[in-house]
Amino acid sequence: MITIEDCIGLSDLREDEILALAEHEHIPEIAAAALGAYLLHQKHGAERIRAMIEDDIRAANARGDQMHAAELFMALRHFMYDHRDALESGE
């Protein structure tokens, strides 16, 4: 049987990044892992993932959840380090 850890390992994303996608899209973690893996292989897909994590950060800040916003910011930092193509052209 394939586990969520297997899916995370195959996605080329970290668990915190997948959790951010799941939160943003309101989907289970396993679906978020599949979505993330799919997006990473699409043109501008990494930029879309970055935008989703940024949306999550803004939502956490808007509801006053600074602790969660900080966790999401760290996920964004890891994502940007691992996926430099997430920068929009010209930045």
DRENDOTI-580152 format. One record per residue: x, y, z of N, C-alpha, C in turn; residue in one letter; residue number from 1. Coordinates in pm, whole numbers. Each point is the difference from the previous one (the first is absolute). Last residue first. Example, Ala and Ser with C-alpha at 12.3 -4.5 7.8 and 13.67 -1.06 7.14 Angstrom:
2
<pt <1285 -225 708> <82 119 6> <-77 109 73> 's' 2>
<pt <29 -572 -7> <-89 119 0> <90 120 0> 'a' 1>
end
This chain:
91
<pt <1179 3915 -1197> <22 30 142> <142 -31 39> 'e' 91>
<pt <-189 -78 -443> <21 142 25> <20 34 146> 'g' 90>
<pt <-272 -435 -121> <103 61 -86> <7 149 28> 's' 89>
<pt <-156 -309 395> <-54 46 -129> <111 63 -80> 'e' 88>
<pt <80 -388 361> <6 145 -17> <-58 36 -136> 'l' 87>
<pt <57 -448 129> <-123 57 52> <0 152 -5> 'a' 86>
<pt <365 -307 -111> <-83 38 -113> <-134 59 46> 'd' 85>
<pt <323 -191 302> <35 137 -40> <-83 50 -118> 'r' 84>
<pt <-28 -379 377> <-63 19 -131> <20 144 -47> 'h' 83>
<pt <170 -155 424> <2 -125 -77> <-48 17 -144> 'd' 82>
<pt <-4 370 305> <137 -51 -5> <9 -121 -92> 'y' 81>
<pt <-422 183 92> <76 89 -88> <146 -45 -12> 'm' 80>
<pt <-280 -234 300> <-46 -21 -137> <83 85 -97> 'f' 79>
<pt <71 57 461> <51 -130 -46> <-36 -23 -146> 'h' 78>
<pt <-181 381 198> <146 13 -13> <62 -129 -50> 'r' 77>
<pt <-459 -4 101> <27 78 -121> <150 16 -22> 'l' 76>
<pt <-140 -201 396> <-29 -91 -111> <30 71 -133> 'a' 75>
<pt <25 260 382> <115 -92 -6> <-19 -101 -113> 'm' 74>
<pt <-354 288 86> <112 77 -57> <124 -88 -10> 'f' 73>
<pt <-380 -175 214> <-18 5 -145> <114 77 -67> 'l' 72>
<pt <-7 -8 466> <24 -136 -49> <-11 -4 -153> 'e' 71>
<pt <-114 402 211> <145 -23 7> <37 -139 -50> 'a' 70>
<pt <-455 108 37> <59 79 -109> <152 -20 -2> 'a' 69>
<pt <-238 -187 356> <-19 -78 -123> <59 74 -119> 'h' 68>
<pt <13 225 405> <79 -122 14> <-11 -83 -128> 'm' 67>
<pt <-264 394 49> <139 26 -35> <88 -124 9> 'q' 66>
<pt <-522 125 -41> <74 -121 37> <146 14 -44> 'd' 65>
<pt <-400 300 -77> <78 23 121> <80 -119 48> 'g' 64>
<pt <-277 75 -407> <-77 -51 113> <79 8 131> 'r' 63>
<pt <197 149 -404> <-129 69 6> <-84 -48 117> 'a' 62>
<pt <416 -213 -103> <19 133 59> <-132 72 18> 'n' 61>
<pt <-11 -412 -220> <37 -21 140> <20 135 70> 'a' 60>
<pt <-77 9 -463> <-121 -42 72> <28 -20 148> 'a' 59>
<pt <365 97 -287> <-88 117 15> <-126 -36 79> 'r' 58>
<pt <288 -352 -106> <65 90 97> <-89 122 24> 'i' 57>
<pt <-132 -300 -335> <-20 -58 134> <60 89 107> 'd' 56>
<pt <76 119 -447> <-141 21 36> <-29 -53 139> 'd' 55>
<pt <424 -92 -179> <-12 142 37> <-144 35 39> 'e' 54>
<pt <78 -426 -169> <58 11 135> <-8 145 47> 'i' 53>
<pt <-138 -81 -437> <-91 -64 94> <51 12 143> 'm' 52>
<pt <276 152 -352> <-114 90 21> <-101 -59 98> 'a' 51>
<pt <366 -268 -134> <46 113 82> <-116 94 31> 'r' 50>
<pt <-87 -344 -299> <14 -53 136> <44 112 94> 'i' 49>
<pt <-17 105 -452> <-135 -17 53> <4 -54 143> 'r' 48>
<pt <403 36 -239> <-50 134 34> <-140 -8 60> 'e' 47>
<pt <190 -392 -167> <66 38 126> <-45 139 44> 'a' 46>
<pt <-153 -154 -420> <-62 -72 112> <62 36 134> 'g' 45>
<pt <101 140 -476> <-43 95 103> <-68 -68 119> 'h' 44>
<pt <40 -326 -378> <58 133 -18> <-66 94 100> 'k' 43>
<pt <16 -508 140> <-69 87 -94> <73 133 -12> 'q' 42>
<pt <99 -367 306> <37 -41 -135> <-72 81 -107> 'h' 41>
<pt <-77 59 471> <144 17 -17> <47 -38 -140> 'l' 40>
<pt <-456 -69 135> <32 140 -29> <149 21 -23> 'l' 39>
<pt <-152 -434 128> <-48 37 -132> <43 143 -36> 'y' 38>
<pt <87 -152 433> <86 -69 -95> <-39 35 -143> 'a' 37>
<pt <-276 167 340> <132 64 2> <95 -64 -99> 'g' 36>
<pt <-425 -198 61> <-12 130 -65> <136 69 -8> 'l' 35>
<pt <-23 -402 241> <-16 -25 -144> <-9 132 -77> 'a' 34>
<pt <12 28 465> <129 -52 -48> <-6 -25 -150> 'a' 33>
<pt <-396 123 214> <90 115 -11> <138 -44 -49> 'a' 32>
<pt <-320 -328 96> <-38 71 -123> <91 120 -21> 'a' 31>
<pt <54 -234 396> <42 -87 -110> <-35 63 -134> 'i' 30>
<pt <-138 217 403> <145 7 -23> <43 -82 -121> 'e' 29>
<pt <-506 186 5> <84 -86 85> <148 8 -40> 'p' 28>
<pt <-303 432 -92> <2 -139 -47> <86 -83 96> 'i' 27>
<pt <-86 504 -69> <-100 -71 80> <-17 -144 -48> 'h' 26>
<pt <317 359 -146> <-98 -59 -92> <-113 -74 73> 'e' 25>
<pt <358 216 244> <-45 96 -99> <-114 -54 -85> 'h' 24>
<pt <213 -285 318> <-74 108 66> <-60 95 -103> 'e' 23>
<pt <287 -333 -156> <-125 -61 47> <-89 105 66> 'a' 22>
<pt <432 132 -127> <-86 -20 -117> <-135 -59 41> 'l' 21>
<pt <321 43 336> <-45 133 -43> <-91 -11 -122> 'a' 20>
<pt <208 -390 154> <-104 42 94> <-55 138 -37> 'l' 19>
<pt <366 -161 -241> <-121 -74 -36> <-115 38 93> 'i' 18>
<pt <418 176 98> <-47 59 -126> <-129 -67 -44> 'e' 17>
<pt <227 -171 375> <-61 129 32> <-54 70 -124> 'd' 16>
<pt <239 -412 -52> <-131 -19 64> <-68 133 30> 'e' 15>
<pt <335 -6 -409> <11 -32 142> <-139 -10 60> 'r' 14>
<pt <131 -111 -526> <-37 107 91> <22 -47 143> 'l' 13>
<pt <32 -268 -406> <106 101 -7> <-36 125 79> 'd' 12>
<pt <-244 -442 -49> <-53 126 -50> <107 106 -27> 's' 11>
<pt <37 -458 199> <-7 -1 -146> <-37 136 -59> 'l' 10>
<pt <15 -72 475> <133 -26 -55> <2 5 -152> 'g' 9>
<pt <-413 31 223> <79 121 24> <138 -16 -61> 'i' 8>
<pt <-273 -374 -7> <-49 101 -94> <76 131 15> 'c' 7>
<pt <91 -346 307> <46 -38 -134> <-40 106 -102> 'd' 6>
<pt <-164 50 432> <143 30 -3> <61 -36 -134> 'e' 5>
<pt <-446 -115 86> <11 144 -24> <147 41 -6> 'i' 4>
<pt <-84 -504 -129> <-33 86 114> <9 146 -41> 't' 3>
<pt <-93 -513 -247> <75 125 -5> <-50 91 113> 'i' 2>
<pt <6 -556 -29> <-84 118 0> <89 124 0> 'm' 1>
end
